Amino acid sequence: MIFTDFSNNVDITTATSNWIQGNDIVTLFNTFLFQAALYLMLFALGFVITMVYYKCNKLMKTVISISPIMLFILFGALVSIFPYAAQKVLEFLFYIFGITPRNVYTAILTFIILFIALI
């Protein structure tokens, strides 16, 4: 997981790096909670997308199918137009997904809130 230490022991002759995860009960429990919350949120997201797609007519199914590509292009354009705002949004996303504070509980809480919002 990204929430544990990464020891970078690089030797020029072997060129390897070691990632060591602690196997104590707290780390294993946190890993289980993180994965359970992530999979619940992804299940709810897939269910919502399926239900919206099922209820739409042919034109809206095409719009829903094309919308991820359009959003990707739009976000790329917005990042180049507003780099400061994009940096702040990225910092916020890193914080709520637990990357910046290196805290698994913020990510778990975010996934649970998203799961409840999607239901």
N, CA, C and O atoms as a DFTB+ gen file, in Angstrom:
476 C
 N C O
     1  1       0.840      -1.179       0.000
     2  2       0.000       0.000       0.000
     3  2       0.885       1.242       0.000
     4  3       2.073       1.156       0.314
     5  1       0.341       2.350      -0.336
     6  2       1.115       3.573      -0.417
     7  2       1.316       4.213       0.939
     8  3       2.027       5.212       1.045
     9  1       0.707       3.666       1.979
    10  2       0.756       4.301       3.281
    11  2       1.869       3.740       4.161
    12  3       1.942       4.094       5.338
    13  1       2.729       2.885       3.635
    14  2       3.832       2.344       4.410
    15  2       5.136       2.884       3.860
    16  3       5.160       3.529       2.811
    17  1       6.218       2.618       4.571
    18  2       7.515       3.160       4.202
    19  2       8.088       2.434       2.988
    20  3       7.820       1.254       2.758
    21  1       8.868       3.160       2.235
    22  2       9.554       2.622       1.073
    23  2      11.031       2.846       1.288
    24  3      11.493       3.987       1.313
    25  1      11.774       1.769       1.443
    26  2      13.217       1.912       1.607
    27  2      13.869       1.714       0.254
    28  3      13.669       0.694      -0.406
    29  1      14.635       2.684      -0.142
    30  2      15.246       2.674      -1.464
    31  2      16.728       2.376      -1.313
    32  3      17.547       3.292      -1.243
    33  1      17.068       1.110      -1.264
    34  2      18.458       0.681      -1.181
    35  2      18.923       0.300      -2.576
    36  3      18.776      -0.846      -3.001
    37  1      19.479       1.255      -3.272
    38  2      19.881       1.013      -4.651
    39  2      21.378       0.766      -4.689
    40  3      22.172       1.601      -4.256
    41  1      21.743      -0.376      -5.204
    42  2      23.136      -0.719      -5.424
    43  2      23.366      -0.700      -6.933
    44  3      22.548      -1.219      -7.693
    45  1      24.450      -0.116      -7.357
    46  2      24.693       0.030      -8.789
    47  2      24.840      -1.331      -9.463
    48  3      24.447      -1.493     -10.619
    49  1      25.397      -2.301      -8.761
    50  2      25.599      -3.613      -9.391
    51  2      24.300      -4.401      -9.508
    52  3      24.100      -5.112     -10.493
    53  1      23.411      -4.286      -8.516
    54  2      22.170      -5.068      -8.568
    55  2      20.981      -4.232      -9.009
    56  3      20.046      -4.768      -9.605
    57  1      20.991      -2.941      -8.733
    58  2      19.927      -2.002      -9.118
    59  2      18.554      -2.504      -8.678
    60  3      17.644      -2.646      -9.494
    61  1      18.418      -2.767      -7.396
    62  2      17.130      -3.190      -6.854
    63  2      16.698      -2.214      -5.781
    64  3      17.520      -1.502      -5.205
    65  1      15.426      -2.187      -5.522
    66  2      14.890      -1.407      -4.418
    67  2      13.936      -2.303      -3.646
    68  3      13.304      -3.192      -4.217
    69  1      13.837      -2.067      -2.356
    70  2      13.040      -2.930      -1.494
    71  2      11.875      -2.162      -0.920
    72  3      12.033      -1.056      -0.403
    73  1      10.708      -2.757      -1.014
    74  2       9.522      -2.217      -0.365
    75  2       9.118      -3.220       0.687
    76  3       8.852      -4.384       0.384
    77  1       9.073      -2.768       1.924
    78  2       8.786      -3.667       3.031
    79  2       7.532      -3.181       3.731
    80  3       7.481      -2.050       4.213
    81  1       6.518      -4.038       3.787
    82  2       5.296      -3.712       4.507
    83  2       5.332      -4.422       5.842
    84  3       5.655      -5.606       5.931
    85  1       4.988      -3.663       6.892
    86  2       4.910      -4.281       8.202
    87  2       3.755      -5.266       8.252
    88  3       2.703      -5.028       7.658
    89  1       3.947      -6.363       8.953
    90  2       2.914      -7.385       9.039
    91  2       2.256      -7.420      10.403
    92  3       1.736      -8.456      10.818
    93  1       2.274      -6.303      11.101
    94  2       1.577      -6.292      12.385
    95  2       0.072      -6.222      12.149
    96  3      -0.377      -5.940      11.037
    97  1      -0.688      -6.476      13.178
    98  2      -2.141      -6.600      13.048
    99  2      -2.793      -5.276      12.649
   100  3      -3.807      -5.278      11.952
   101  1      -2.228      -4.150      13.080
   102  2      -2.807      -2.846      12.744
   103  2      -2.662      -2.572      11.244
   104  3      -3.601      -2.091      10.611
   105  1      -1.508      -2.871      10.683
   106  2      -1.298      -2.658       9.249
   107  2      -2.214      -3.552       8.422
   108  3      -2.798      -3.105       7.435
   109  1      -2.336      -4.795       8.819
   110  2      -3.219      -5.706       8.090
   111  2      -4.679      -5.277       8.203
   112  3      -5.422      -5.357       7.225
   113  1      -5.095      -4.823       9.381
   114  2      -6.468      -4.355       9.571
   115  2      -6.729      -3.094       8.753
   116  3      -7.789      -2.960       8.142
   117  1      -5.760      -2.162       8.740
   118  2      -5.910      -0.943       7.938
   119  2      -5.982      -1.269       6.445
   120  3      -6.755      -0.655       5.710
   121  1      -5.182      -2.228       6.003
   122  2      -5.226      -2.644       4.605
   123  2      -6.586      -3.235       4.263
   124  3      -7.145      -2.946       3.204
   125  1      -7.119      -4.063       5.159
   126  2      -8.445      -4.646       4.937
   127  2      -9.517      -3.563       4.880
   128  3     -10.371      -3.586       3.993
   129  1      -9.483      -2.611       5.820
   130  2     -10.477      -1.536       5.831
   131  2     -10.387      -0.683       4.568
   132  3     -11.408      -0.327       3.980
   133  1      -9.162      -0.357       4.155
   134  2      -8.963       0.452       2.957
   135  2      -9.528      -0.258       1.729
   136  3     -10.262       0.344       0.945
   137  1      -9.191      -1.522       1.561
   138  2      -9.657      -2.249       0.389
   139  2     -11.167      -2.467       0.420
   140  3     -11.819      -2.396      -0.621
   141  1     -11.728      -2.729       1.595
   142  2     -13.178      -2.915       1.693
   143  2     -13.911      -1.627       1.331
   144  3     -14.893      -1.661       0.589
   145  1     -13.441      -0.489       1.851
   146  2     -14.085       0.791       1.546
   147  2     -13.933       1.138       0.065
   148  3     -14.873       1.630      -0.559
   149  1     -12.755       0.883      -0.492
   150  2     -12.522       1.158      -1.914
   151  2     -13.432       0.302      -2.795
   152  3     -14.040       0.813      -3.735
   153  1     -13.528      -0.979      -2.502
   154  2     -14.350      -1.864      -3.329
   155  2     -15.836      -1.560      -3.177
   156  3     -16.588      -1.686      -4.144
   157  1     -16.272      -1.165      -1.990
   158  2     -17.670      -0.768      -1.818
   159  2     -17.995       0.462      -2.656
   160  3     -19.038       0.522      -3.307
   161  1     -17.093       1.443      -2.636
   162  2     -17.316       2.657      -3.408
   163  2     -17.310       2.355      -4.908
   164  3     -18.143       2.882      -5.645
   165  1     -16.381       1.515      -5.366
   166  2     -16.340       1.166      -6.784
   167  2     -17.569       0.364      -7.205
   168  3     -18.067       0.530      -8.318
   169  1     -18.059      -0.503      -6.321
   170  2     -19.291      -1.244      -6.610
   171  2     -20.463      -0.286      -6.774
   172  3     -21.245      -0.413      -7.716
   173  1     -20.588       0.675      -5.860
   174  2     -21.695       1.633      -5.941
   175  2     -21.571       2.496      -7.192
   176  3     -22.576       2.788      -7.840
   177  1     -20.353       2.906      -7.539
   178  2     -20.147       3.702      -8.748
   179  2     -20.536       2.913      -9.999
   180  3     -21.211       3.444     -10.881
   181  1     -20.120       1.667     -10.080
   182  2     -20.500       0.830     -11.213
   183  2     -21.993       0.599     -11.282
   184  3     -22.574       0.573     -12.367
   185  1     -22.622       0.430     -10.123
   186  2     -24.068       0.223     -10.081
   187  2     -24.814       1.469     -10.559
   188  3     -25.783       1.367     -11.312
   189  1     -24.357       2.647     -10.118
   190  2     -25.003       3.897     -10.536
   191  2     -24.844       4.105     -12.042
   192  3     -25.800       4.477     -12.722
   193  1     -23.649       3.869     -12.560
   194  2     -23.430       4.028     -14.002
   195  2     -24.306       3.054     -14.788
   196  3     -24.877       3.417     -15.815
   197  1     -24.409       1.822     -14.305
   198  2     -25.248       0.831     -14.979
   199  2     -26.713       1.229     -14.966
   200  3     -27.397       1.102     -15.981
   201  1     -27.202       1.708     -13.834
   202  2     -28.616       2.075     -13.740
   203  2     -28.936       3.304     -14.594
   204  3     -29.990       3.365     -15.228
   205  1     -28.030       4.278     -14.609
   206  2     -28.251       5.458     -15.449
   207  2     -28.233       5.056     -16.923
   208  3     -29.061       5.519     -17.708
   209  1     -27.296       4.203     -17.290
   210  2     -27.197       3.747     -18.678
   211  2     -28.424       2.934     -19.083
   212  3     -28.892       3.033     -20.217
   213  1     -28.938       2.137     -18.165
   214  2     -30.107       1.297     -18.450
   215  2     -31.361       2.136     -18.687
   216  3     -32.188       1.788     -19.530
   217  1     -31.507       3.230     -17.954
   218  2     -32.726       4.035     -18.033
   219  2     -32.722       5.039     -19.187
   220  3     -33.738       5.687     -19.436
   221  1     -31.613       5.176     -19.885
   222  2     -31.512       6.201     -20.930
   223  2     -31.967       5.668     -22.283
   224  3     -31.965       4.466     -22.545
   225  1     -32.362       6.629     -23.137
   226  2     -32.683       6.270     -24.513
   227  2     -31.391       6.193     -25.328
   228  3     -30.300       6.345     -24.779
   229  1     -31.512       5.959     -26.627
   230  2     -30.342       5.725     -27.468
   231  2     -29.418       6.946     -27.537
   232  3     -28.197       6.795     -27.499
   233  1     -29.981       8.141     -27.635
   234  2     -29.176       9.359     -27.702
   235  2     -28.401       9.581     -26.404
   236  3     -27.214       9.904     -26.433
   237  1     -29.068       9.407     -25.279
   238  2     -28.395       9.621     -23.992
   239  2     -27.345       8.547     -23.716
   240  3     -26.345       8.824     -23.054
   241  1     -27.553       7.332     -24.209
   242  2     -26.527       6.297     -24.067
   243  2     -25.260       6.700     -24.814
   244  3     -24.150       6.454     -24.343
   245  1     -25.428       7.320     -25.978
   246  2     -24.276       7.811     -26.733
   247  2     -23.589       8.944     -25.985
   248  3     -22.361       8.994     -25.925
   249  1     -24.371       9.851     -25.418
   250  2     -23.805      10.967     -24.653
   251  2     -23.041      10.448     -23.439
   252  3     -21.940      10.919     -23.155
   253  1     -23.607       9.493     -22.728
   254  2     -22.940       8.935     -21.548
   255  2     -21.668       8.192     -21.942
   256  3     -20.681       8.225     -21.207
   257  1     -21.681       7.530     -23.081
   258  2     -20.495       6.801     -23.528
   259  2     -19.373       7.738     -23.958
   260  3     -18.199       7.412     -23.784
   261  1     -19.713       8.892     -24.515
   262  2     -18.706       9.847     -24.991
   263  2     -18.246      10.786     -23.872
   264  3     -17.159      11.356     -23.962
   265  1     -19.037      10.955     -22.841
   266  2     -18.728      11.947     -21.804
   267  2     -17.392      11.735     -21.090
   268  3     -16.749      12.738     -20.782
   269  1     -16.915      10.511     -20.797
   270  2     -15.590      10.413     -20.162
   271  2     -14.464      10.964     -21.029
   272  3     -13.522      11.566     -20.514
   273  1     -14.555      10.763     -22.338
   274  2     -13.533      11.293     -23.242
   275  2     -13.591      12.817     -23.264
   276  3     -12.558      13.485     -23.231
   277  1     -14.794      13.360     -23.321
   278  2     -14.943      14.814     -23.328
   279  2     -14.467      15.425     -22.004
   280  3     -13.828      16.478     -22.006
   281  1     -14.769      14.780     -20.888
   282  2     -14.299      15.282     -19.591
   283  2     -12.779      15.254     -19.508
   284  3     -12.172      16.172     -18.957
   285  1     -12.163      14.214     -20.047
   286  2     -10.704      14.120     -20.055
   287  2     -10.093      15.271     -20.850
   288  3      -9.119      15.881     -20.407
   289  1     -10.652      15.571     -22.008
   290  2     -10.165      16.680     -22.833
   291  2     -10.416      18.014     -22.136
   292  3      -9.549      18.888     -22.136
   293  1     -11.600      18.173     -21.540
   294  2     -11.944      19.413     -20.851
   295  2     -11.037      19.658     -19.651
   296  3     -10.573      20.780     -19.449
   297  1     -10.779      18.629     -18.856
   298  2      -9.899      18.797     -17.698
   299  2      -8.475      19.132     -18.127
   300  3      -7.797      19.919     -17.466
   301  1      -8.019      18.541     -19.224
   302  2      -6.693      18.877     -19.742
   303  2      -6.597      20.337     -20.159
   304  3      -5.583      20.993     -19.920
   305  1      -7.654      20.842     -20.783
   306  2      -7.669      22.248     -21.190
   307  2      -7.746      23.164     -19.975
   308  3      -7.074      24.195     -19.934
   309  1      -8.560      22.799     -18.983
   310  2      -8.679      23.632     -17.782
   311  2      -7.385      23.673     -16.980
   312  3      -7.065      24.695     -16.373
   313  1      -6.641      22.578     -16.972
   314  2      -5.361      22.559     -16.260
   315  2      -4.374      23.510     -16.921
   316  3      -3.622      24.199     -16.230
   317  1      -4.366      23.557     -18.247
   318  2      -3.437      24.466     -18.921
   319  2      -3.881      25.923     -18.811
   320  3      -3.041      26.823     -18.831
   321  1      -5.187      26.170     -18.695
   322  2      -5.678      27.546     -18.579
   323  2      -5.537      28.067     -17.154
   324  3      -5.132      29.212     -16.953
   325  1      -5.866      27.242     -16.163
   326  2      -5.832      27.635     -14.750
   327  2      -4.893      26.722     -13.965
   328  3      -5.369      25.853     -13.235
   329  1      -3.569      26.890     -14.092
   330  2      -2.652      25.961     -13.411
   331  2      -2.679      26.090     -11.887
   332  3      -2.506      25.093     -11.186
   333  1      -2.892      27.293     -11.367
   334  2      -2.914      27.465      -9.912
   335  2      -4.127      26.769      -9.304
   336  3      -4.012      26.093      -8.282
   337  1      -5.282      26.935      -9.931
   338  2      -6.497      26.275      -9.433
   339  2      -6.372      24.762      -9.551
   340  3      -6.819      24.032      -8.667
   341  1      -5.770      24.287     -10.632
   342  2      -5.582      22.844     -10.799
   343  2      -4.652      22.290      -9.730
   344  3      -4.862      21.183      -9.235
   345  1      -3.618      23.060      -9.370
   346  2      -2.701      22.622      -8.318
   347  2      -3.425      22.535      -6.979
   348  3      -3.212      21.589      -6.221
   349  1      -4.271      23.504      -6.686
   350  2      -5.019      23.489      -5.423
   351  2      -6.020      22.334      -5.378
   352  3      -6.187      21.697      -4.338
   353  1      -6.684      22.064      -6.503
   354  2      -7.619      20.938      -6.558
   355  2      -6.866      19.624      -6.372
   356  3      -7.342      18.727      -5.677
   357  1      -5.696      19.510      -6.990
   358  2      -4.890      18.303      -6.848
   359  2      -4.404      18.122      -5.412
   360  3      -4.395      17.001      -4.902
   361  1      -4.001      19.208      -4.753
   362  2      -3.604      19.122      -3.346
   363  2      -4.772      18.673      -2.476
   364  3      -4.594      17.875      -1.555
   365  1      -5.977      19.191      -2.769
   366  2      -7.164      18.781      -2.017
   367  2      -7.454      17.298      -2.220
   368  3      -7.750      16.585      -1.261
   369  1      -7.370      16.830      -3.470
   370  2      -7.609      15.415      -3.741
   371  2      -6.562      14.531      -3.071
   372  3      -6.892      13.468      -2.544
   373  1      -5.303      14.964      -3.089
   374  2      -4.264      14.204      -2.391
   375  2      -4.553      14.132      -0.903
   376  3      -4.287      13.116      -0.261
   377  1      -5.096      15.209      -0.355
   378  2      -5.386      15.216       1.082
   379  2      -6.563      14.311       1.426
   380  3      -6.480      13.533       2.377
   381  1      -7.664      14.396       0.668
   382  2      -8.837      13.596       1.035
   383  2      -8.652      12.117       0.720
   384  3      -9.342      11.279       1.300
   385  1      -7.738      11.778      -0.185
   386  2      -7.457      10.371      -0.437
   387  2      -6.303       9.853       0.408
   388  3      -5.848       8.728       0.204
   389  1      -5.823      10.655       1.354
   390  2      -4.856      10.194       2.332
   391  2      -3.425      10.128       1.862
   392  3      -2.594       9.520       2.538
   393  1      -3.102      10.724       0.738
   394  2      -1.739      10.649       0.223
   395  2      -0.847      11.675       0.906
   396  3       0.258      11.339       1.333
   397  1      -1.305      12.923       1.019
   398  2      -0.500      13.966       1.653
   399  2      -0.306      13.729       3.149
   400  3       0.831      13.787       3.617
   401  1      -1.362      13.466       3.921
   402  2      -1.120      13.240       5.352
   403  2      -0.597      11.841       5.657
   404  3      -0.274      11.541       6.807
   405  1      -0.508      10.973       4.634
   406  2      -0.087       9.579       4.812
   407  2      -0.924       8.914       5.898
   408  3      -0.402       8.264       6.804
   409  1      -2.231       9.096       5.782
   410  2      -3.167       8.563       6.759
   411  2      -4.224       7.761       6.017
   412  3      -4.959       8.300       5.189
   413  1      -4.296       6.487       6.316
   414  2      -5.228       5.612       5.620
   415  2      -6.671       5.908       6.013
   416  3      -7.589       5.632       5.240
   417  1      -6.881       6.460       7.193
   418  2      -8.244       6.682       7.669
   419  2      -8.954       7.798       6.905
   420  3     -10.177       7.754       6.772
   421  1      -8.234       8.786       6.404
   422  2      -8.887       9.814       5.590
   423  2      -9.381       9.224       4.271
   424  3     -10.459       9.577       3.793
   425  1      -8.596       8.331       3.689
   426  2      -9.035       7.679       2.448
   427  2     -10.232       6.774       2.710
   428  3     -11.172       6.745       1.915
   429  1     -10.208       6.036       3.814
   430  2     -11.334       5.161       4.153
   431  2     -12.597       5.991       4.350
   432  3     -13.663       5.633       3.851
   433  1     -12.479       7.094       5.074
   434  2     -13.632       7.961       5.307
   435  2     -14.151       8.557       3.996
   436  3     -15.362       8.649       3.795
   437  1     -13.251       8.958       3.115
   438  2     -13.656       9.499       1.820
   439  2     -14.409       8.455       1.001
   440  3     -15.444       8.757       0.409
   441  1     -13.896       7.235       0.967
   442  2     -14.560       6.178       0.199
   443  2     -15.918       5.828       0.786
   444  3     -16.860       5.566       0.038
   445  1     -16.038       5.817       2.111
   446  2     -17.333       5.519       2.738
   447  2     -18.339       6.629       2.440
   448  3     -19.503       6.347       2.156
   449  1     -17.903       7.882       2.503
   450  2     -18.802       9.002       2.192
   451  2     -19.242       8.943       0.729
   452  3     -20.414       9.173       0.430
   453  1     -18.321       8.640      -0.179
   454  2     -18.688       8.510      -1.593
   455  2     -19.645       7.339      -1.813
   456  3     -20.561       7.430      -2.631
   457  1     -19.433       6.238      -1.083
   458  2     -20.338       5.091      -1.188
   459  2     -21.747       5.474      -0.754
   460  3     -22.720       5.133      -1.427
   461  1     -21.861       6.183       0.370
   462  2     -23.175       6.598       0.868
   463  2     -23.820       7.592      -0.097
   464  3     -25.028       7.540      -0.328
   465  1     -23.015       8.500      -0.663
   466  2     -23.564       9.483      -1.600
   467  2     -24.053       8.821      -2.893
   468  3     -25.015       9.290      -3.501
   469  1     -23.406       7.750      -3.309
   470  2     -23.796       7.084      -4.555
   471  2     -25.021       6.195      -4.392
   472  3     -25.713       5.901      -5.366
   473  1     -25.286       5.772      -3.173
   474  2     -26.460       4.897      -2.957
   475  2     -27.686       5.693      -2.998
   476  3     -28.780       5.150      -2.839
